[in-house]
Amino acid sequence: MKKIFLALLAVAAVFTASAQYKAPKIVANGGYHLSPSSGVKHSMSAFKAAQKLKIYASECDVNTTKDGKVLVIKSGMHPSAKAKVKGNAQNSTSKKLLAIPLPNGENISTLEEFLARAAKKPATKLLLDVRPQSSTKREARHAKAVVNVVSNAGMENNVEYMSSRPWICFELAKLAPNSKIYYCGGNYDPLYVKGMGCCGINYNINILKKNIAWIVMAHKLGMQVAALGVNNDVEIRWCIQNGIDIITTDNPVLAKQIVKEMCKKK
């Protein structure tokens, strides 16, 4: 009887501990690209798949082309584009890039197209990773182009920003002072990042593990802490146990399952 009683106490303790965790928000890295209907990061299909999951946000990389068009594409371009266009996206024209099919058959999208889709299901925000450029002058122009597209679409309340470049963060803070901006460079403490005009840090989970004090510091400063590269059971649980506010993951389905298991509803 005593053993049974102790076992029940242990179960109750585990349940109580799990119930006290705050549920982090979930962001799909490059959209939900593990979906059978998508399979390609930063594609429209991946964004639509993320929306179906009803998660907080879907992340995508944005770059401004040589002719000033904002596309959902990395600086170094998608492998499909690399085979047909030399250089970086910022040195190529939108006409060339938009004509290149991705491995799943669809073409690279413009930011306007992503925003139009976001407007149909606004419950899932867009987290725009404003990619680095070759100079601060180009970064200022790039940040302005991105914010203008968002503003013209009337989607300011449905979009958040992140960048690994301090200068881009400074520019975004000036251009969109009411928007949420995260610094993801990983090399500055939260106090410095707050001085950039950012609402939080968005660092790789391995950086946060080495600098747990930054999590505490950020929260004391009223900032958000987001973790990148969180893709397995152990990492997701670590984030929840350590008070991470936002989990950016390649596997949002797994993240949803674990959050439901470990966190009480608020």
KAKA-V971978 format. One record per helix or strand of 2 or more residues. SS is the DSSP state (~ for helix, > for strand). FROM is the first residue (numbers start at 1). LEN is the number of residues. If there is no record, write none. Layout:
SS,FROM,LEN  SS,FROM,LEN
This chain:
~,2,18  >,20,2  >,25,4  ~,44,9  >,57,8  >,70,3  ~,79,4  ~,89,3  ~,94,5  ~,111,10  >,125,6  ~,136,17  ~,156,3  >,159,5  ~,166,10  >,181,3  ~,190,6  >,200,5  ~,205,6  ~,212,9  >,224,5  ~,233,9  >,246,4  ~,252,11
